[in-house]
Amino acid sequence: MNHEAQESPENAARLNAIRHEIDLVDRQLLELLNQRASLSLEVGRIKADTQGAIFRPQREREVLDRLSALNRGPLPDSHLRSLWREIMSSSRALQRPQRVAYLGPEGTFSHFAGLEYLGHSALFYPCGNITQIFDMVATNQCELGVVPLENSLQGTVGVSFDLFLSHEVFIQAELFSRIAHCFLSDAPALAAVRTVYSHPQPLAQCGNWLRAHVPNASLVPVESTAAAARRACGHEDAAAIGHASLSKIVGIDVLARHIEDASGNWTRFVIIGPQPARTSSSDTASEDNKTSLLFTLPDRSGALSGVLNLLATHGINMRKIESRPLKGERWKYAFFADVESNLEDHSHDTLLEKLKEACNSFRILGSYPIGPQLDRVDGGGGPGDPVDEG
């Protein structure tokens, strides 16, 4: 039924007037966006002579925070930030096309995290494993890489930490992406599913739901959620666990949404690059900065506490520390730490010298803005509820 045909003449006239105003605003926006694009091209021409970095996460955060402070609505802040991430993605692409390595294939949570943070104008290159991401970035075949570092439920991704030991790459930025799982299948009903495919982590994160709803199904781990959806597609006795958007990408139905056992399921991703991120003098004034460290210690009593005491004495709060075994070195370990500060600022030069003296080896993996929490999962239905297609 055509609802607009039932509008009163007064409302219809007002709607036409509003739509005309929207058209005028759209024209103004188009002119301003092209003006901004011209300025971005000029920035690109300047950087072409200096080979300056295109991706400047600190600068982009400052832009988003400034616009957010100016925003008086009714445009929600989340919408504003999402729009401007795409605008800045376009600006970077105009300056120089950016190739971004991620854990593929298309449709993985790493892929969606990269799209959400870096925008759709980047050139995303799927990799078969995390090692390949580090290789592509370290050899400058890709300018950036999206790497999963840790999950709030399953803990750290050990291989990612280990690869920092063998690759000269640096953390440019971080983001936190909420992980919400969907049950994807072309089966007529849950009871028809005999096999469930997914990456081992989603299978573990949805264990309670699987036991309650498909207790007789075989759980088969595969290399990614995207690969699982492709394997299940077209089979009425198979299903996959993955992101809701895989439904459109692969062409498979969503039988249930939000099937994860715990709602607080977040993955921390980092954006890596072949050089350290550039920071400005204003970066250190912000409390919303983080520095990641990699160091090894002499084999003596109190070596680790000495490093911790140095940080505490200088008022540096540590947010994370983790040890990883050094390959080829029995019972020797490397330590990864995140601290709340930009240690690359010159005000910390004395502290850095003391840290280097206290360690066998010491390396700053990156200083960068504390990442945003990107909660853009596809909604619909309650947790674990079958989808009503009626």
Secondary structure, DSSP 8 states (H G I E B T S, - for coil): --GGGGS-HHHHHHHHHHHHHHHHHHHHHHHHHHHHHHHHHHHHHHHHHHT--S--HHHHHHHHHHHHHH--SSS-HHHHHHHHHHHHHHHHHHHS--EEEEESSTTSHHHHHHHHHH-TTSEEEEESSHHHHHHHHHTTSSSEEEEEEEETTTEE-HHHHHHHHHS--EEEEEEEEE---EEEE-SSSGGG--EEEE-HHHHHHTHHHHHHH-TT-EEEE-S-HHHHHHHHTT-TTEEEEE-TTHIIIII--EEES---S-S--EEEEEEEESS-----GGGGG-S-EEEEEEEE--SSTTHHHHHHHHHHHTT--EEEEEEEE-TTSTT-EEEEEEESS-TTSGGGHHHHHHHHHHSSEEEEEEEEE---EE------SSTT-B----
